[in-house]
Structure formats: C-alpha cells, structure tokens
Amino acid sequence: MKSAAVTHPRSRRTPAQRRTISRNINCSMGRSLLAALLVILALGAAGGAFAWYKFFREEPQPEWITSDPDMRFKYGSIGAERDAGIPYWIFYVLPRMFPDKLPGPGGYAAFGVVWEEGQELPVGFSKKVVGFARVANNCASCHTTSYRTQPDAAPVFVPTGPNHTLNLWAFFRFLVDCAKDPRFNADNLMAEINLVTDLPFIDRLLYRFVIIPITRKRLLEREQQFAWLYRDDFPPWGRGRDDAMNLTKYFMIRWPMDDSFGPTDMPSLWNLGKYRAEQGMRMNFAGDSHDAYSVVIDSALGLLGAPPKDRDEFLGEVRWLIEYLSAKRAPPYPFAIDTAGAERGKHVFDATCAGCHASARTGTVIPLAEVGTNADRIGTWNERAAREANAVVDDMGIERAGLVEEPLSGYVAAFLDGIWLRAPYLHNGSVPSLRDLLEPAAQRPTTFWRGYDLYDPDRVGFVTRGLEAERIGTLHDVAAKGGGSSGHAFGTTLPAADKADLLEYLKTM
C-alpha cells in the first residue's frame, strides 16, 4: 500500500498568511531591537549622568563665603578648580606623605601661607565641588598680609595687602616634586586618605583608578613650565616674592625658557580705583599693563590655567573683584604717631618725595636712568611677549586694554597709601624698611631675613634679624641675581632729624 505524502504545515499556508507571519516576525524583531536600543540609550544616559555627577557638576560655595565680601575675596572661587584644582583629599595628604619635600615643619604652614584660626584651608585657597571637592588658589593667596604688633600677639590679617610671608617658589616646586616621586601612586595615596576619611566605595574606586592618575599626569605636565625654578644659577625667590612675567611667558604664551629672572615683591591691591589709565598711569611694577581691569583678568587667567568655561561668569567675577579692590582702603598705622613730627615731615615729603609720589607723575613710569634701581624685572618682558599674550586673551573673546605693547623703560612711581605695610621695599623687595630706604645704597643691609611677621615700628618694616626671623624666614642677598638694592637715592642725603620726621609722616598715609 502506498503511503500518503506528508505535507508540511507551512506548505498549506496561503501567500497572504505567509506575508502576515513575516510582518509579525519583523515587528517582533523590531520591537526587540528597539527595546535593546532603548536599554543601551538608557545605560548610556545613566553613565553620562553618573560621569557628569561625579566629575563635572558644580555646587555653589557656602553662604558664609559668598555673602561676606572679605570672606569671598579670601576663600571664594574664581573658577580655577575646574582645570587647575587639586582633588581635596590628595591636597590634604600630600604634606603627610612628603614631609621631606616641605621647606620646614608644619605642613602647608611651612610655605608661609596666611592661615586664620578655625579655617579649614589657608587664605587664598578655595574649595569647591566640581564633581568632587577640589582646591585651587585665588587672588588672596598672594594678596592678603598679616602682621603682629608684639611677639605674643595674635596676627592681624589684611585682605588685599601684600603677602610678605608666602614662599610661592617652594610651593610650586613641592607640587611638582611630589608628582615626580615614585611614592605618588594610588596605593600609597589611598592608604593615607583612608587614614583621615571614609570615602564611599564608588569614590574610592574613582580616586584610585581615575582621579589620582590624572592628578599626577597634570602635575607632571607643569614640570617643563616650572623648569627655571630648578636652575642652579637662579636663586630662590624668597618669601613674599614671585617672578610674575616669567610665569606669564611660560604658562600663557608657552615660550621656551630663557635667561631672564626678575622676582618682585607681592604688591598690595587696595584702592585700585586710584589708577587712571586715561591720565597715563600704568599698572604692575614696570608699567606693563594698561589698567586694573586688565591686570585682574590676566592674573585670574593665570590661576585658571585654561580658558574660562563660562566667559560671562568669569567676567562677572572679574567685575566683582574690581569693585571690591577699588573700594578697599589701606589699613591705618597701628602704633602711636608723633603728630608734631608728622606735621614737620609733611613739609619734608612735599620737598623731597611729592614730585614722584603725589603729583601727575604718580602711577606713571619713571625712566630707569632716573630711578636707578635693579633692571632684572624689566628684562623679563618685552613688546613681542605682550603682543602674543594679548592675542591669546583676544582669542578667548575677552576684551580688555591689555598689556602694553611697548619696550619697558623703567618703574612706576607708586602711590604711598599703606606704605607702612608694604615692606620690604623697592619693586624687588631688596630693602627691609623705610628707614633703610632713606640710606644710601652702600649703607643698606646686604643680607636680611624675609617672611617674619613681627612689625618693627622704629624702622617701619618687619623684623629681619634674630633667631625667630632666621628660623621662619628666607635669606635675601642683594648680591644675588634679581636682588640688588641699588638706586632710589631720593631722601638719602637728608639730615637725620628730617628723615625721622619724614618717617612719621609716611606712617599717616
């Protein structure tokens, strides 16, 4: 018997049925693919949100900083945390891990930072969350000073004053030297961090595998830009000094290292509104910038280490700083003043000093041949550097009068408000006191210790001799490159009585 042929079920389906099934299968596959795609997109979005939250979200600083102008100046962020900031917990443990690289005992205090009692960070160090807590510098790190009237007295802090105690040279080297050390690795750093805080599990992973390696890489990238700090033929800057124009050359316009070296004193920033560009006044010691607005922008950009993420926000911060610095006034002299002597000293001042420091020449550049002071600062900058630096800022879309595109020819005749607190004197801080400045250059101290904050009212400057000054300070030698105390012979031939009266008058300014 012949067996019947078996017919597959699909063979019995009509073309219409097969098309319907095919459509259903395609729809099902499409739905599956769409679902998979949605899952992938959701995971990507979640990953992106996680990355944003952990690395880029920005939280406002607390109100105790932002609501008070002085606190905002001392601890407020200018946006430097994004690109130049150091992760907080790395910053915290570095002195614990590398005490051998500090200039002395005491952690960050060894650098001569101004540190107010009860504060988590020194003045001029801002803390802000950008994904995670980061620490960066602001203007106050170089422009807040301290002084004591007695050895056992509490320090008085003056925002916008020149920081004469900060060893910025040593601080820069410390960060690079730590990063160069093989001990700077995730195992060692996490071991130290775990001793002082209990980070969440995810944060521990991020620190170990992302934050620490990136921080080390970025610090090492600065090594070449700081190369001139390691030259044996260049002395350390010393406390209260920086080599600002070389910093600009090597960081803003990325010039190769040259042989120029011109450290200067940290300047005061109070009462910046007195500088009038329309009257021919110039800013910085050598008159290389047109106005205060340009100086604040350029200084802030140097701290940011990169173009601002939000230009409008950055310029808003600059405008706030200009308003704050313009309204701030120099502090009064804290000791008794011989009023009769000061009245006599006013006449001496008018006859001897006013021609540069209380006249149309004030705030303008006095030719080097006339003032006669050390020329090293002028040699660190030129008109080509100014053009290139201005071009860099222009490319950021930032408008400002900018740096003066002319050869430097001398030094600015300074306003003398708060002159009592601006020791040591001359642009390079080579003369310890006003009394010393009224002596001929050959009779001025050839060495002295910088960075001790005990005030000397007799000499009108800080104490620069003795065991404490030597223990705390750095030695300034006028024979070293950039350290000469020549020039500014004005008033040096006055009778002793006239010098004493002049000093009393200068205390009143």
Buried (B, 14 or more C-beta within 10 A) or exposed (E): EEEEEEEEEEEEEEEEEEEEEEEEEEEEEEEEEEEEEEEEEEEEEEEEEEEEEBBEEBEEBEEEBBEEBBBBBBBBBBBBBBBBBBBBBBBBBBBEBBEEBBBBEEBBBBBBBBBBEEEEBBBBBBBBBBBBBBBBBBBBBBBBBBBBBEEEEEBBBBBBBBBBBBBBBBBBBBBBBBBEBEEBEBEBBBEBBBEEEEBEEEBBEBBBEEBBEEBBEBBEEBBEBBEBBEEEEBBBBBBBBBBBBBBBBBBBBEBEBEEBBBBBBBBBBBBBEEBEBEEEBBBBBBBBBBBBBBBBBBBBBBBBBEBBBEEEEBBEBBEBBBEBBBEBEBBEBBEEBBEEBBEBBBEBBEEBBBBBBBEEBBBBBBEBEBBBBBBBBBBBBBBEBBEBBBEBBEEBEBEBBBBBBEEBEBBBBBBBBBBBBBBBBBBBBBBBBBBBBBBEBEEBBEBBBBBBBBBBBEBBBBBBBEEEBBEBBBBBBBEBBBBBBBBBBBBBEBEEEBBBBBBBBBBBB
